[in-house]
Amino acid sequence: MQKDKTEKVQEKVYYQWIKGEKSGDVVTIKDTDDKWINFNEGGRLAKDLQDEFIQLLDEDIAGEFVNPTSTETDPLNVSAAQKLPTEVSIPALDATPNPIRVLFDKQKKNNKVKLLLEFPVNIPQKAVYELMSTSFDRNEVNDVLQSFINDQLSEDEILDCLYNSIQSLIESKYKGE
């Protein structure tokens, strides 16, 4: 019977699952043999499926997904924080960043574009504005006019317009891709 050659991996190289139930998980290779890739985090993958199921991650990007581990051992658990029996544990929110967002954030070169927002508002005719400006202080007229326009806009309208503008920007810049 032929024994498989197992090759230990010394350097930590990070991979991310891109397919399957573990999609998005980051793993490191423990060792490989003729047929299998074994992971430090548990589990294995057939070598011939590597390109289909996992992809190599840049160290900077991997750092966003992997929790730092302590290399120092503490056999007596002396450095562990002491919990009082009355302490209530509150579950933490899922703070795992979205891998797509991490990649967008890591880009060195992004295109800066203007996001245009347009709102329908009522304004007085120019003749009325001129009359008010000659009768009252121009700065006061401008302040009141600004307030008049602001009062016509609701937060919901602004957010809806912003959302629609973002959608239009995405469609116009990336259509057909």
N, C-alpha and C positions, 0 to 999 in steps of 0.2 A: 504494500500500500504506500502511495506517494504522499509525503507530508507537504502541506502548503507552506510556502515561505512567507512569513509575516515580517513586514517592514515597519518599524516604529517611526513615527514622524516626530522630530525634535522641535522644529520651529512651529509656533502657533500661526496657522493660516486660517483665516475666517472665510466661511462659505455661508450662503443664504439659500434656503430651500425656495425654489421658484415654482414648484409644482407639487401637488399632492396635499395631504391633510396637514403637513407641517409647513406649508407655504408661509414664508416670512420669517421663520425661525432661523437664527444664526447658530452655526455649529463649527466645531474644530475637529480635525481628523486626528484620531488616536493612533491608528495604524491601518495598513492595507496589506492584502494578500493577493493571490492570483485572481480571486473572484470578487472580493468584498472590500468596501471602505467602511471601517468602524469609527464611530464618533465618540469623542470624550463625553458628550452629553447623553450617550446611550443610543442604541439603534445602529443600523448599518444600511448600506446601499450597494447594489450590484455595480461594479466598476463600469460596465458598459452603459449604464444609465446616468452616469455622473453629469454629462453635458446637458441632459434633458431635465434633471431634477434639481441640481444645485449650481450656483454660480459663485465665482471668486469675488470676495468683497475687498475693497480698499481698506487699509487699517483705520484711516480716519473715519470712514463711514461705519465700519464695524464697531468702533468705540461708542457710537451713538446707541447701539443695540445691546451691547454686552455690559453687564454689571461688573465693576472692578472686583476682583477677588483678592483676598489677603493672602500673601505668601508666608506670613508668619503663623506658626502654630501656637495654640493656646490650650494645652491639654487640660488645664484645670479650669478653663473658662473664666479666668480672673478678669479679663478685660471686657467681658460681656456686661451690658447694662443690667442692673438688678431691677426686676419688675416687682412692684408691690402688688399684693393680691387685690387691692381695690382699683387698680388701674384698668380702665376699659379700653380694649383694643378696637380702633375704628378702621374698617377696611379702607385701604388707599384706593384712590381713583386709578383707573388704568392709564398710566402715564407712558405707555409704550408709544413712541412716535411712529407715525405712518412712514413706511420706507420710501414712498414716493415723495413725501414732503421733505424728508431728510435729503434726498438726492437733489431736489429743487433748491433747498437752502445751501447746499455745498457747491453749487455752480459758481465758478469764478466770473464768468461773463454772462450777464443777463441783458436783454434788450429793454431799455427804459422807454415806455410809450406813455402817451397822455390818455387818461381815462376821461372821456367826455360825459358830462351829466347835463341834461336839459330838463327844465321844469317849466310848465306853462304857468305864468303869473300875470296878473292884471297890474298895469302901471298907468299912471295918469298921462294924458296927452302932454306934449312938449309945451304947449301954450299955457296949460295949467301950472306946470312945473315952473316955468319962467315967471308967471304971475306970483306964485308963492315965494320964489327966490328974491323978487324985488320987494315984496311986502315984509318978508321975515329974513332972518339971518340964514344965509345959504347953507352953512354947516348944520343948523338946526333942521332945515328942510330936508337935507340929505339924511340925517339921522332918523327923522320921522318916516321918510320914504323907505329907508332900509327896514325899519320896524314894520311898516305896512306890507312890504314884500315878504319878510320873514313870517308874518302871521298867516300868510296864505299857504305856507308849506308845513306839512305835518311830518313827524319823524318816520311814520310808516311809508309815506310817499317818497321820502328821500331814500330810505333803505330799499324800497322796491325799484326805484330808478337806478340806484347803485348796482343792485343785483342784476337787473336787465342789461346795464351797460357792461358789466363784467362778462355776462354770457355773450353779448354781441362781440366783444373784443376777442374772446376765445374762438368764436365761430369764424370771425373774419381773418384772424391770424393763422389758424390751424385747419381751415377747411380743406378737405381733400387729402388730409394726412392720416 
